[in-house]
Amino acid sequence: MPTNAELLARRNRTIGPYSPLFYTEPLQFVSAKGVWLTEASGEQYLDGYNNVPHVGHANDRVVRALSEQAATLNIHTRYLNERIYDYSEQLLATFDPVPGRPALDRVFYGNSGSEANELALRIARQHTGTTGLIVSDYSYHGTTITLAQMTTGLKTREPLGDHVRTLRIPDLDRDARPEEEVLAETLAELDAAIVSLQEAGYGVSACLFDPLFSTEGMPRVPSGLVSGIADRVRAAGGLVIADEVQSGFGRTGTHMWGHAYAGLTPDLVTMGKPMGNGHPMSAVVTSEAILDEFGSQNEFFNTFAGNPVSAAVGEAVLQEMAAEQLMARARILGAEARVALDEFVQEHHFVRSAKGAGMFLGLDFAVDGVAAPQIAKQVVEGMKARHVLISRIGPTESVLKVRPPLAFGERELPTLLSALQETLAEVVV
C-alpha cells in the first residue's frame, strides 16, 4: 500500500496540488460499505459528511442494478428504451402538485449538477430574453464558466459577472433584531438588486438558490423570505431555480425536496450527486410548457444523459429509499440529533446555535459574538481523530457540516454524538 506522502507526490505530478484535500493529514480510503469507510491502515471511519452515496456506500441494490443493466444494454436517448421512461415517471411522481402553479412533470437529464444548473440557466435566458441573475453572496452551483461567473462561495479566477447581483442571506441566530425588520431589509436589498439589473439593461432572467442555503451555513432565515424572493423575481419577469443537489432526496426528513420544506414553488429544479449514489447523473425538472418552449427551439441532446444504466441506478436509489424508509429515518434521527445539539449550545459558551433539519445538521461557533472558524477547524480535526468524518461551511467557515448518507442509522448516531461531545469538551478557546 503506498504511503500518503507517495500518493501526494504522485497527485501533484498528475492532477496537481490545487484541488483541496480534507484535513491537515489527509486520509487514504480503500473501500467503503454503508456509512463506514476503511482507511489504508485498516481503520474504519464513520461517514458523517458525504451526501453522494445517498443510500450508502456500495449499496447492494444500486450495484446490482448498475451491473445488470450494464451487462444488458447501455445506449443513448436517440433510441427508445422503456427503462428510461420507467425511471422518469418514478422521479416525477415525487413532485407534489401545487394549486395555481404549473406541475413539475417534465425532465431533462445530464451527468452532473454543473450541467443541470447550466442547462437551467440557458432555459431561463431563452424563456425571458434576458441575462440578469440573482444568487446569494456566498454560494456555489458548479464549475462551468457561466457558473464560475456567479460563484461567491469559492475562489475563482473569473470575476463576478456584470449581469449578476448577489443577495445577503440573513441568519436570525446571528441577528437579534425583530424578524420582520430583518425580512424587510433583505427584501429591500433584493428590490435594489432587481432595479440595478434592469437599469443596466440585463433584466432578470432567474434567481438560483439552494433552498436550505447550505453553503451559506444553513442560516435560520425569516419566515416569508424564500417566497418573497420568488415573488419579486417572478414579478420582474424571471424564473425561480431551486438547486437540490444538497437539500433534495429526503434530506430534510419531512419533505422529499428542499424547496417544499422551504415553502418554495420553483419553475425549475436541478439535482445531481445523490440521485445516482455516486454514479454520474443529474437532471432538470420543469413544467410541460417550459420544456416544450425550449425543446421546440433547440435540438438538445446529451450522449450520456438518461442512458439505461443511469436510469437503472436512479430507480434503485428511489427503491432503496422507499424500502428502508430513509426519509422517515432522517426525520426521526435528525430530531434526536437536534436535541443533543441544542444541549451543546447550552453547555458550551462558544457554541452560538444549532443548525439544520433532518440529516443536515451543524453547530455555529462564536466567541464574544465573533465567528470562530478556528474552533470549527479544531472540532473537525478532533472528530477525525475519533474516526468520524464531518466538515465546516459558511462565509466564516465557523459552522460544522454534518450531512451523512441517509443510510446513517440509529446505531451510528450515538457514535457521532459521543465523539462530538468529547471533542467539544477538549476545545481550546
PyMOL commands that set and color helices and strands:
alter all, ss='L'
color gray80, all
select helices_A, chain A and resi 4-14+60-70+82-92+113-128+145-148+179-199+225-235+258-261+273-276+288-295+308-323+326-347+373-385+413-425
alter helices_A, ss='H'
color red, helices_A
select strands_A, chain A and resi 29-33+36-39+44-47+106-110+133-136+164-167+206-209+239-243+268-271+282-286+351-357+360-367+370-371+388-389+391-393+399-401
alter strands_A, ss='S'
color yellow, strands_A
deselect
rebuild
show_as cartoon
